[in-house]
């Protein structure tokens, strides 16, 4: 691929000498860069323009760049030796390479303050070339070396196994059954009943697809023959590749659900499915076939196609013989690939969430490359890394906390925040082949979390924090900001589950993405101060106000919880919905003291989809005046319904905390079922309600 005159004059060594404060002026401005990329097809300019335009994170950024063709920009290099080592492992344990590697070539905008993340392109070396001895970054979807991903995986696994104390398996105990891998060529793999054996093993997380249904599976009728040997020709391609990868990494055993759990045997499935915490927590490595949506297709080969092809880039150095050190390329920063902003297939499967969360080490074969994620670090093939605190689901003594509202679990707050802020939003956005598995697919995760959070796990809601556990919301209608990886058009509204799989107050009663709280820009608020009973408007009705239900068949060890009645004391109030045009909503929104928006279309989703609530006692003429321009002084709350088609005019509103509550409808038998969530605007009006006993079903 040819390069233009401006690009022919730059190299890694030249960029190394350039200061960030005085970057190298590339083309005269963004407009000329775009023209060069679209006409002369200079490979480097194509990558730079694409990362500025098509692959920027926010849609508004695209318009900003295109609207300012006179924007002047400069290039500079970001190098490893310019970084602080505190964010990763020190070089001696392999956390950062000792090569003179450049992480990224970034563009700095110099004219306007566009508020953009600095776009950049990344360097990598092709394995086996002269540049590979100087640069550790690799690109497996471009590099033809078949052993590259194996080399990287061995390196990362070795670093973690030797130096990361908190990434070691929870126990040396093995699952009930594993596959003894053999050598493939001489000794075939076979099913092994472990019977107390303690050896290191790998586990596989993957999407079943068509391949699993057509593959050999473990069944009652073939369990004896599979202990004698397994014909790999009868297996799905993903299983065969997982066998070979595990062998290459030095493992003798691997666990795969379809080959180690008796398929079609309900008793064995229910027994083994509750042990996923031990299966994945004890595994020395979890292999995640993230890029494949069907086990028939395998996962080692990556068919990913980048938006723009990599381009050769000069190093600017020669070897001892005077030859140019070649084999160096630049490509789009994979963090910004538009194609990979959509999740890998395995990230859409409900069961795979707990498999990843429970694993101590995860080797991920994704579409944009191979990565290694452990409880200490994340490593990527382009040598970017992320040091982070992984919230672990470790077995601990039972938390010393009861379900009394406002009592702070000593060790459970961080994990509870993780559950509300990460686990449930991720899990509810995934799909389940058998929708009744909604609790079973995260049962092992819930069992381990219970050890830290404390209290019972009532149909997906923690009894020790039940008032706020009720405050889940439909993400489609209520998120404050559009997720950069998704547009509102592909965030589907909630739908009522066709199966009666959970009580109405549980997030599992609906299908689709949910989240907690009202403001997604903040983490879930901490527990209220001890001794603050006024922090909640509801309290449990049983066992001296410590239990929210008299039932004993709802907890983390239950795979199915379709029915669970809550009994509580609260102050329900009657309200009437007031539907008004978006223009009037915009006016009301401004009256709340929020920064003014320009158009009704600019309203955040939680206001755009909201309904306003007035006390039912307000006479009808006030409601009419409200639509015609009356002040909003009678509005006491605003909220959203779980499902738009379930919106009704007259509702009951039960405040749960000082700011939020649940919208209810009263059934003929006097029980209530949940319809939505609301935000309190007039706290005094709700406090004036009379306390009574309620039953939520």
VODOKOL-542627 format. One record per residue (C-alpha): residue in three letters; x, y, z. Coordinates in steps of 0.001 Angstrom, whole numbers, padded with zeros to 6 digits, always signed. Layout:
BEGIN
ALAXYZ
...
END
This chain:
BEGIN
UNK+000000+000000+000000
UNK+001432+003371-001016
UNK+002003+006283+001333
UNK+001787+010018+000694
UNK+004704+012450+000968
UNK+003669+013574+004467
UNK+003662+010000+005754
UNK+006882+009057+003975
UNK+008774+011447+006238
UNK+007720+009961+009590
UNK+008994+006918+011470
UNK+008917+005517+014986
UNK+012334+006948+015763
UNK+011292+010396+014562
UNK+008115+010327+016657
UNK+010151+009272+019669
UNK+011974+012611+019520
UNK+008762+014650+019270
UNK+007350+016201+022427
UNK+003642+015941+023146
UNK+003480+019707+023644
UNK+004924+020344+020179
UNK+003577+017512+017967
UNK+004571+016837+014393
UNK+002267+018717+011991
UNK+001172+016059+009555
UNK-001213+017385+006879
UNK-002110+021060+007102
UNK-005498+020221+008627
UNK-008134+017522+009020
UNK-009716+018407+005677
UNK-006497+017642+003780
UNK-006065+014403+005724
UNK-009547+013334+004698
UNK-008904+014240+001061
UNK-005673+012245+001031
UNK-007359+009232+002610
UNK-010250+009299+000129
UNK-008286+010089-003050
UNK-004667+008954-002872
UNK-005529+006053-000530
UNK-002400+006478+001555
UNK-002628+003570+003994
UNK-001518+005559+007028
UNK-003838+008471+006238
UNK-006749+006058+005779
UNK-006140+004686+009265
UNK-005756+008127+010842
UNK-008869+009535+009187
UNK-010885+006461+010000
UNK-009951+006523+013663
UNK-010846+010226+013799
UNK-014131+009890+011952
UNK-015802+006504+011857
UNK-014350+004973+014971
UNK-014693+007749+017499
UNK-016703+006852+020535
UNK-019625+009277+020418
UNK-021814+010069+017447
UNK-021438+013753+018247
UNK-017691+013434+017740
UNK-018136+012448+014099
UNK-020140+015543+013346
UNK-017631+017713+015198
UNK-014723+016494+013081
UNK-016576+016769+009786
UNK-017806+020246+010707
UNK-014250+021521+011262
UNK-012113+020627+008217
UNK-009738+023452+009146
UNK-008854+021733+012435
UNK-005046+021522+012720
UNK-003659+018380+014293
UNK-000244+016977+015132
UNK+001157+013494+015702
UNK+003297+012205+018547
UNK+004280+008800+019911
UNK+003278+007355+023256
UNK+005980+005003+024500
UNK+006244+002467+027279
UNK+009236+004111+028880
UNK+007157+007284+029297
UNK+004592+005486+031486
UNK+004391+004906+035216
UNK+004785+001231+036116
UNK+002347+001472+039022
UNK-000597+000419+036837
UNK+000794-003003+035995
UNK+003287-005682+036872
UNK+006930-004543+036900
UNK+008991-005454+033816
UNK+010856-008255+035577
UNK+007624-010300+035845
UNK+006513-009525+032333
UNK+003931-006867+033085
UNK+005544-004440+030642
UNK+007950-005322+027847
UNK+011573-004296+028055
UNK+011570-003449+024345
UNK+011557+000115+023107
UNK+007929-000281+022106
UNK+005504+002439+021161
UNK+002016+001851+022416
UNK+000302+004299+020150
UNK+000676+007082+017612
UNK-001817+009714+018702
UNK-003266+012791+017023
UNK-003578+015978+019048
UNK-006115+018593+017930
UNK-004685+022087+018106
UNK-007365+024527+016878
UNK-010735+023831+018499
UNK-011636+022324+021809
UNK-013822+019558+020403
UNK-013896+017551+023595
UNK-012684+014441+021794
UNK-010699+011496+023028
UNK-007376+011677+021195
UNK-007619+009267+018274
UNK-004668+007046+017538
UNK-003320+004066+015655
UNK-001326+001237+017187
UNK+001909-000474+016218
UNK+002506-004194+016026
UNK+005242-006453+014702
UNK+004742-009595+012651
UNK+006091-012595+014511
UNK+009405-013851+013145
UNK+010410-010576+011438
UNK+013339-008347+012517
UNK+010910-005908+014114
UNK+009574-008683+016409
UNK+012837-008503+018349
UNK+012199-004853+019138
UNK+008403-004662+019505
UNK+006282-007033+021574
UNK+002890-005990+020189
UNK+001185-008601+018007
UNK-001976-008896+015929
UNK-003326-012446+015649
UNK-006032-011712+013062
UNK-003353-010355+010674
UNK-000260-012361+011632
UNK-000025-015685+009719
UNK+001947-017401+012506
UNK-000180-020366+013695
UNK+001610-020617+017040
UNK+001388-016927+017958
UNK-001689-017179+020166
UNK-000200-020226+021924
UNK+003028-018320+022643
UNK+001106-015381+024078
UNK-001142-017625+026156
UNK+001804-019503+027659
UNK+003497-016231+028522
UNK+000444-014754+030261
UNK-000466-017960+032086
UNK+003132-018307+033276
UNK+003221-014753+034654
UNK-000079-015181+036480
UNK+000708-018634+037849
UNK+004067-017536+039230
UNK+003337-014074+040577
UNK-000389-013497+041160
UNK-001336-014844+044561
UNK-005058-013997+044401
UNK-005521-015622+040986
UNK-004832-019144+042140
UNK-007688-021655+042059
UNK-009939-021764+045103
UNK-009201-025451+045701
UNK-007442-028401+044130
UNK-010694-030368+044076
UNK-011882-031430+040619
UNK-015431-031655+039208
UNK-017343-034939+039353
UNK-016196-035784+035827
UNK-013558-034388+033472
UNK-012109-035315+030103
UNK-008654-036874+030290
UNK-007094-035423+027153
UNK-004573-038067+026175
UNK-002258-037260+023285
UNK-004750-037258+020408
UNK-002420-039176+018069
UNK-001751-042243+020225
UNK-004025-042091+023286
UNK-007602-040946+022673
UNK-009353-038674+025186
UNK-011744-040318+027608
UNK-014264-039462+030300
UNK-012791-039708+033797
UNK-014723-040030+037075
UNK-012449-038038+039355
UNK-013389-039710+042679
UNK-011240-037403+044808
UNK-008465-036825+042260
UNK-006784-033418+042617
UNK-005066-032209+039454
UNK-004952-028960+037495
UNK-007580-028726+034765
UNK-008992-026256+032249
UNK-012678-025442+031732
UNK-014431-024265+028571
UNK-016988-021465+028241
UNK-018670-021293+024829
UNK-021891-021036+022831
UNK-023558-024345+022055
UNK-025266-023519+018750
UNK-026026-026201+016188
UNK-022716-027971+016748
UNK-023480-029071+020299
UNK-026793-030620+019291
UNK-025108-032632+016525
UNK-022050-033580+018586
UNK-021473-036543+020830
UNK-022784-035749+024329
UNK-022574-037535+027646
UNK-025761-039534+028251
UNK-026819-042373+030503
UNK-026497-044845+027659
UNK-022909-043936+026650
UNK-021243-043072+029958
UNK-019400-046393+030075
UNK-018184-046272+026475
UNK-016956-042672+026882
UNK-014818-043829+029815
UNK-013103-046183+027408
UNK-012382-043510+024821
UNK-013891-040673+022768
UNK-013713-040459+018989
UNK-012833-036799+018329
UNK-014386-037058+014856
UNK-017790-037208+016559
UNK-017226-033991+018504
UNK-018085-030379+017707
UNK-015109-028468+016310
UNK-014969-026195+019360
UNK-014487-029234+021637
UNK-011685-030606+019467
UNK-009907-027243+019349
UNK-010322-026797+023113
UNK-008723-030238+023600
UNK-005722-029260+021493
UNK-005337-025818+023065
UNK-005436-027311+026560
UNK-002779-029869+025562
UNK-000584-027125+024085
UNK-000810-025221+027378
UNK+000252-028267+029361
UNK-003098-029457+030756
UNK-004011-033125+031054
UNK-007685-032547+031849
UNK-010512-030313+030668
UNK-014132-029827+031755
UNK-016837-029201+029112
UNK-020474-029184+030194
UNK-021902-031240+027319
UNK-019278-033960+027874
UNK-019201-033944+031686
UNK-022865-033487+032706
UNK-025382-036199+031834
UNK-027590-034647+029165
UNK-031263-035506+029494
UNK-030812-036558+033119
UNK-032663-033944+035187
UNK-031318-035170+038518
UNK-027695-035020+037376
UNK-028202-031643+035685
UNK-029733-030081+038802
UNK-026958-031503+040956
UNK-024081-030456+038701
UNK-025466-027048+037688
UNK-025313-025901+041316
UNK-021579-026705+041414
UNK-020481-024189+038782
UNK-018809-022082+041466
UNK-016473-024968+042225
UNK-016086-026082+038591
UNK-014931-022686+037324
UNK-013477-021385+040588
UNK-011170-024398+040931
UNK-010121-024471+037272
UNK-006536-023419+036618
UNK-007761-021725+033430
UNK-011071-020982+031752
UNK-010862-020992+027958
UNK-013519-018652+026588
UNK-014421-019272+022933
UNK-015885-015776+022745
UNK-015697-015199+018990
UNK-017770-018237+017974
UNK-021549-018343+018115
UNK-021724-022019+017131
UNK-019567-024837+018473
UNK-019645-026412+014996
UNK-017369-023627+013713
UNK-014532-023764+016219
UNK-012842-020694+017649
UNK-009072-020789+017043
UNK-009258-019275+013575
UNK-010267-015637+013562
UNK-012247-014431+010543
UNK-012408-010883+011858
UNK-012001-008212+009178
UNK-010955-004766+010331
UNK-012606-001673+008893
UNK-009240-000756+007317
UNK-006248-002969+006598
UNK-003011-002602+008562
UNK-000246-000670+006817
UNK+003533-001024+006938
UNK+005233+001640+009062
UNK+008977+002431+009120
UNK+010938+001905+012299
UNK+013720+004288+011306
UNK+016537+002020+012506
UNK+018915-000401+010789
UNK+020466-003601+012112
UNK+024166-004306+012559
UNK+024438-005081+008826
UNK+022844-001793+007834
UNK+019534-003350+006783
UNK+016257-001616+007587
UNK+014468-003357+010463
UNK+011168-004242+008839
UNK+008051-006143+009826
UNK+006425-003238+011674
UNK+002805-002242+010941
UNK+000172+000193+012166
UNK-003514-000613+012498
UNK-006667+000751+014037
UNK-006810+000757+017805
UNK-008969-002285+018472
UNK-010637-000597+021410
UNK-012394+001630+018876
UNK-013374-000978+016290
UNK-016989-000312+015470
UNK-017542-003966+014642
UNK-016268-005104+018020
UNK-018366-002635+019972
UNK-021087-005224+019531
UNK-020358-008002+022000
UNK-018756-011295+021051
UNK-021342-014103+020761
UNK-020388-015607+024114
UNK-021166-012262+025780
UNK-024803-012624+024727
UNK-025286-016031+026403
UNK-026730-015980+029922
UNK-024892-019005+031294
UNK-021506-017640+030214
UNK-021653-014680+032580
UNK-021202-016673+035764
UNK-018638-018887+034051
UNK-016445-015838+033437
UNK-017155-014201+036796
UNK-016352-017369+038739
UNK-013105-018116+036908
UNK-009792-016962+038338
UNK-008012-016871+034982
UNK-009680-016404+031608
UNK-008059-016904+028205
UNK-010379-015117+025796
UNK-010440-015770+022062
UNK-012394-012732+020876
UNK-012979-011335+017416
UNK-010581-008433+017908
UNK-007815-010636+019304
UNK-006625-012864+022115
UNK-006506-011611+025696
UNK-005824-012962+029173
UNK-007900-011739+032095
UNK-007149-012741+035663
UNK-008078-011358+039060
UNK-005031-009072+038986
UNK-004526-007897+035406
UNK-005858-007893+031887
UNK-003351-008530+029104
UNK-003973-008010+025409
UNK-002021-009176+022395
UNK-001157-005593+021430
UNK+000555-005343+024849
UNK-001942-002920+026287
UNK-002875-003957+029760
UNK-005182-002942+032541
UNK-004447-003289+036211
UNK-007700-003500+038099
UNK-009374-004857+041193
UNK-011493-007838+040231
UNK-014382-008359+042646
UNK-014044-012014+043510
UNK-016790-014379+044577
UNK-014745-016212+047191
UNK-016279-018526+049781
UNK-016223-016692+053111
UNK-017804-017228+056519
UNK-021452-016219+056515
UNK-021680-012449+056673
UNK-022729-011153+060071
UNK-025751-009283+058810
UNK-029480-009800+058926
UNK-032099-008411+056571
UNK-032721-005326+058695
UNK-032842-002252+056403
UNK-029919+000069+056865
UNK-027539-002382+058542
UNK-024240-002343+056706
UNK-022643-005714+055854
UNK-018988-005561+056908
UNK-017629-007012+053659
UNK-020640-007015+051385
UNK-021041-003430+050215
UNK-018549-003579+047376
UNK-019915-006895+046151
UNK-023477-005603+046429
UNK-022542-002598+044299
UNK-020976-004983+041793
UNK-024180-007025+041734
UNK-026408-004001+041144
UNK-024085-002069+038877
UNK-022468-004816+036785
UNK-023880-008323+037204
UNK-027602-007670+036722
UNK-027295-005133+033864
UNK-024984-007528+032016
UNK-026964-010687+032773
UNK-030396-009305+031853
UNK-029083-008123+028480
UNK-028167-011731+027612
UNK-030370-014526+026318
UNK-031252-017978+027596
UNK-032239-020873+025368
UNK-034476-022136+028180
UNK-035965-018973+029637
UNK-036999-020721+032834
UNK-033266-021030+033663
UNK-033194-017364+034694
UNK-032165-018216+038286
UNK-030311-021452+037512
UNK-027889-019698+035129
UNK-026492-017504+037931
UNK-027271-019765+040903
UNK-023623-020524+041669
UNK-022775-016841+041494
UNK-025616-016030+043890
UNK-024559-018774+046322
UNK-021047-017378+046600
UNK-022236-013777+046745
UNK-024583-014703+049592
UNK-021602-015643+051756
UNK-020476-012034+051626
UNK-023693-010032+051194
UNK-025697-011967+053787
UNK-029393-012693+054111
UNK-031568-014724+051777
UNK-031712-014424+047994
UNK-035426-013964+047284
UNK-036196-014546+043605
UNK-033138-012555+042550
UNK-033373-009830+045230
UNK-031160-009735+048335
UNK-033281-009772+051491
UNK-030599-007847+053399
UNK-031136-004902+051017
UNK-034652-005570+049796
UNK-036064-002000+049674
UNK-033477-001006+047105
UNK-033462-004425+045503
UNK-037016-003710+044369
UNK-035874-000584+042514
UNK-034779-002117+039225
UNK-035766-000270+036086
UNK-036041-000834+032324
UNK-032719+000364+030896
UNK-034259+001203+027525
UNK-036444+003891+029063
UNK-034370+005194+031925
UNK-030635+005347+031302
UNK-029160+008822+031572
UNK-026596+008416+028826
UNK-026540+006410+025634
UNK-024043+003599+025986
UNK-021274+004374+023455
UNK-021432+000808+022209
UNK-025158+000847+021514
UNK-027802+003131+020124
UNK-031277+003478+021590
UNK-032730+001726+018569
UNK-031092-001592+019440
UNK-031774-001461+023174
UNK-035079-003276+023143
UNK-037900-002506+025594
UNK-038710-005039+028274
UNK-041258-007739+027588
UNK-043260-009898+029949
UNK-041862-013401+030212
UNK-044027-015999+028532
UNK-043221-018312+031450
UNK-044342-017529+034988
UNK-040780-017672+036235
UNK-040694-015005+038973
UNK-042958-012756+041094
UNK-043804-009350+039614
UNK-041470-007460+041976
UNK-038433-009401+040747
UNK-036368-008284+037747
UNK-036713-011881+036499
UNK-040437-011346+035854
UNK-039538-009509+032654
UNK-037119-010171+029810
UNK-034670-007530+028655
UNK-031935-005251+030038
UNK-032482-003638+033417
UNK-030376-001560+035785
UNK-030705-000199+039317
UNK-031146+003258+040772
UNK-032072+006319+038802
UNK-028789+007965+037873
UNK-026450+005677+035917
UNK-023637+008183+036137
UNK-022965+007215+039750
UNK-022310+003999+041560
UNK-025142+002681+043676
UNK-025219+004812+046857
UNK-023662+003321+049990
UNK-025723+001888+052779
UNK-027341+004584+054906
UNK-025707+005403+058199
UNK-026351+002902+060992
UNK-029316+003918+063100
UNK-031140+005671+060240
UNK-034501+003869+060166
UNK-035985+006855+058344
UNK-033872+006008+055286
UNK-036585+003564+054156
UNK-040364+003859+053870
UNK-040927+000089+054155
UNK-040077-002535+056775
UNK-040423-006320+056914
UNK-043464-007833+058624
UNK-042061-011108+059999
UNK-039774-012349+062772
UNK-039567-009097+064696
UNK-039259-007135+061463
UNK-036315-009119+060096
UNK-037894-011283+057358
UNK-039752-010059+054310
UNK-041518-013337+053547
UNK-042726-016324+055525
UNK-041741-018701+052715
UNK-038698-020932+053112
UNK-038441-022125+049503
UNK-036778-018981+048120
UNK-033000-018705+048375
UNK-029778-018933+046398
UNK-029833-022726+046217
UNK-033204-022771+044455
UNK-033069-023095+040664
UNK-036698-022074+040150
UNK-038606-019429+042145
UNK-041835-018579+040271
UNK-043773-017649+043429
UNK-042713-015627+046446
UNK-045011-013319+048372
UNK-043477-010391+050248
UNK-045171-009036+053356
UNK-044163-005565+054508
UNK-045393-002428+056182
UNK-045434+000667+053979
UNK-047288+003846+053016
UNK-048962+003303+049633
UNK-050651+006329+048036
UNK-053138+006554+045184
UNK-051912+008435+042095
UNK-053155+009278+038629
UNK-050974+009291+035515
UNK-050796+012521+033562
UNK-049597+012024+030004
UNK-048407+015270+028426
UNK-046537+016203+025220
UNK-042759+016145+025191
UNK-042606+019921+024827
UNK-044379+020269+028175
UNK-042100+017625+029669
UNK-039161+019740+028569
UNK-040649+022738+030371
UNK-041211+020673+033501
UNK-037693+019280+033271
UNK-036254+022790+033230
UNK-038371+023732+036241
UNK-036598+020995+038199
UNK-033436+023107+038004
UNK-031704+020869+035476
UNK-029555+022485+032792
UNK-031846+023509+029946
UNK-032012+021321+026872
UNK-032512+022693+023398
UNK-035239+020428+022032
UNK-037682+017817+023323
UNK-035651+015255+021373
UNK-032696+016094+023621
UNK-034506+014913+026729
UNK-032744+012054+028464
UNK-034596+008760+028058
UNK-035836+008603+031653
UNK-037713+011886+031083
UNK-038735+011249+027473
UNK-040500+008012+028440
UNK-041734+009264+031805
UNK-045239+009927+033044
UNK-046056+012492+035736
UNK-048139+011500+038743
UNK-050669+013630+040654
UNK-052668+012652+043712
UNK-055888+010929+042721
UNK-057820+013485+044773
UNK-056862+016326+042371
UNK-059948+017279+040377
UNK-060084+016571+036658
UNK-059976+020240+035611
UNK-056461+020531+037077
UNK-055305+017710+034836
UNK-056742+019482+031810
UNK-055117+022758+032833
UNK-051827+020954+033229
UNK-051887+020006+029577
UNK-052760+023581+028600
UNK-050030+025309+030551
UNK-050871+025142+034273
UNK-047839+025128+036667
UNK-046668+021715+037777
UNK-047197+022350+041483
UNK-049521+019357+041861
UNK-047002+016817+040498
UNK-045695+014594+043331
UNK-043704+012033+041329
UNK-042575+010954+037898
UNK-041733+007483+036730
UNK-041846+004808+034066
UNK-043778+001590+033640
UNK-041930-001688+033102
UNK-043847-002214+029874
UNK-045537+000612+027982
UNK-048546-001582+027191
UNK-049178-002121+030910
UNK-049604+001583+031674
UNK-052869+002394+033436
UNK-054353+005690+034610
UNK-054855+005053+038331
UNK-052072+003362+040306
UNK-050749+002796+043781
UNK-047327+004221+044598
UNK-045208+002670+047350
UNK-042172+004748+048373
UNK-039252+002490+049255
UNK-036417+004949+049938
UNK-036213+008698+050400
UNK-036060+009180+046631
UNK-037531+006165+044860
UNK-040473+003807+044975
UNK-042403+001206+042990
UNK-045591+001647+040986
UNK-048197-000973+041924
UNK-051599-002215+040879
UNK-053993-003779+043363
UNK-055319-007247+042579
UNK-058833-008461+043398
UNK-057551-010490+046360
UNK-055935-007414+047942
UNK-052371-008275+046929
UNK-050266-005930+044791
UNK-048114-006510+041734
UNK-045384-004260+040429
UNK-045842-002090+037313
UNK-042827+000222+037369
UNK-040585+002617+039284
UNK-041035+006275+040254
UNK-038969+009188+041536
UNK-040320+011119+044527
UNK-040733+014869+044010
UNK-042849+015674+047089
UNK-041496+013649+049996
UNK-043793+015251+052580
UNK-046895+014130+050693
UNK-045703+010533+050721
UNK-044673+010709+054388
UNK-048235+011729+055249
UNK-049580+008371+054099
UNK-050816+005876+056678
UNK-048729+002769+057227
UNK-050432-000530+056425
UNK-049572-004159+055770
UNK-048980-004959+052090
UNK-048554-008220+050217
UNK-046525-008106+046980
UNK-046778-011018+044575
END
